[in-house]
Each structure stands twice: as C-alpha cells, then as structure tokens.
Amino acid sequence: MASSKAGPRRISPPHLTDDQPAAERELPVYMESKRGGTCCGCCCDFRRAVIIANCLIIGLSAYSLGGLMKPPDEETLEAYEDYRGVTIDDDQVVKDLTTLANDALLANAVVGGVMLVLTAIPIYGAYTYQSCPVGFGIFLLVSSFVVRFMVAYVMVEDAGGLSDELAFEQPWVLYGISALFMLLFIYPHIALILEIRKGIMTYKTYPRESYSCCCTRERRQLPPQSQPPKQPMRAYV
C-alpha cells in the first residue's frame, strides 16, 4: 500500500526580472538603493540640479534687464581713460563709444528677456520628467552664449576702429570663462536627460533618486523587524 504522506515541498527562490537586489524586492521605492548619480558627485540629484540651475539663469537674466536702468555714460569712458592712460578729446568718438555700449547693452537685455521667459520650459521638463523640454534648455544656453559672444566681439572690433588712440583687445580669457560656466550649466541637463531615457528618473522612482546634501532628510533605513524573512536551509536526502 502506497503511503499518502507527501515529502517536504521544495521552495524555489523568486525569479529576479531586473538588476534590483533580492533583499530590496519587497521594499518601498523610497527605501531602495539610489541608482542615479548626483551633480558634481555630492550636491544633489540631477532633477533638482536642473531646477536650481535654471532658477539661477532667471536671476541672471533679470539682472541683465536691470542694466537698462543705468545705461553707459561719460563716467564709464572716463574710467576707461584712467585705466588705459589715454585721453579721448574727440567728442564724436565719445558719442560713438557710448552708442556702441548702449547697443550692446540693449542686445544683451533682449537676450536676457527671452531667457527669462523661455527658461520656464526646461524647469517644466524637470518637474514633469520629460527629456525634450530639458533638452530645450541646452539649446537656450548654447544659443544665448553664441549671441552674446557675437555682440561682444563686434562691439570690441567696432570700438577699436573709431580712433587710432584707442586700443581695444578681445577679452579671450573672459570668453573662455563664460564658455566654462555655460558647460557647467549644461552638464546637469545632459545627465538628467540620460536618466529619464534610461527609466532611472521617473515620477515613481523619484522618492528613491531624490538627494540633496543639505535640503533633504536622511534616507530612512528599514527596521530590523521588517527585513524580509530568510528561507531556512533544508537538507534533503
């Protein structure tokens, strides 16, 4: 007579469908290990970095608009004379230099006004986890740098041709510093786009990816009593 008593049932380990550690399979999202990077390796997550960077751009754009309230005058030219050790006696040259400075200031103010309005698009993209609006922020940064560089370059060239007594040189060091700052602002935009397209940074995973060196609480740790139970090892003969 066959025995109806069944042997011990084997328990197969759960099948992992992605690269998430098995210990985190049943954890809430905000308790999982962060998969994305941080801006500059320590500051904050890239979504937060893009929002902060564009807020700074808005502030700088507003500052450029404020420059229209005090256009260049003869005091600015007198400061140039003291710095260069030259004297500009030609009233027409003084007038032409002031006109050039006003035109350059107006052009930069127009660029600042456009940036002030359109910078809302990459901020919206960061808030809604959309890569295309964030990418538009890169286009804004590059295009504004190119326009401002061209305005400054043309102004210096035109100013140098007004009189033989004037010696205007292209500030290449300043151009290089401006380009470096532009790249620093572009960097978090590119990183955020990559994380969004890889599925690392989404609305559901942001509780896991959220990080700031100074503005967020410490990530909660799972209490010991809440750890997933370990399956006992059984020997079968």
C-alpha positions, 0 to 999 in steps of 0.5 A, a space after each residue: 500500500 502506497 503511503 499518502 504522506 507527501 515529502 517536504 515541498 521544495 521552495 524555489 527562490 523568486 525569479 529576479 526580472 531586473 538588476 534590483 537586489 533580492 533583499 530590496 524586492 519587497 521594499 518601498 521605492 523610497 527605501 531602495 538603493 539610489 541608482 542615479 548619480 548626483 551633480 558634481 558627485 555630492 550636491 544633489 540629484 540631477 532633477 533638482 540640479 536642473 531646477 536650481 540651475 535654471 532658477 539661477 539663469 532667471 536671476 541672471 537674466 533679470 539682472 541683465 534687464 536691470 542694466 537698462 536702468 543705468 545705461 553707459 555714460 561719460 563716467 564709464 569712458 572716463 574710467 576707461 581713460 584712467 585705466 588705459 592712460 589715454 585721453 579721448 578729446 574727440 567728442 564724436 568718438 565719445 558719442 560713438 563709444 557710448 552708442 556702441 555700449 548702449 547697443 550692446 547693452 540693449 542686445 544683451 537685455 533682449 537676450 536676457 528677456 527671452 531667457 527669462 521667459 523661455 527658461 520656464 520650459 526646461 524647469 517644466 521638463 524637470 518637474 514633469 520628467 520629460 527629456 525634450 523640454 530639458 533638452 530645450 534648455 541646452 539649446 537656450 544656453 548654447 544659443 544665448 552664449 553664441 549671441 552674446 559672444 557675437 555682440 561682444 566681439 563686434 562691439 570690441 572690433 567696432 570700438 577699436 576702429 573709431 580712433 587710432 588712440 584707442 586700443 581695444 583687445 578681445 577679452 579671450 580669457 573672459 570668453 573662455 570663462 563664460 564658455 566654462 560656466 555655460 558647460 557647467 550649466 549644461 552638464 546637469 541637463 545632459 545627465 538628467 536627460 540620460 536618466 529619464 531615457 534610461 527609466 532611472 528618473 521617473 515620477 515613481 522612482 523619484 522618492 528613491 533618486 531624490 538627494 540633496 546634501 543639505 535640503 533633504 532628510 536622511 534616507 530612512 533605513 528599514 527596521 530590523 523587524 521588517 527585513 524580509 524573512 530568510 528561507 531556512 536551509 533544508 537538507 534533503 536526502 
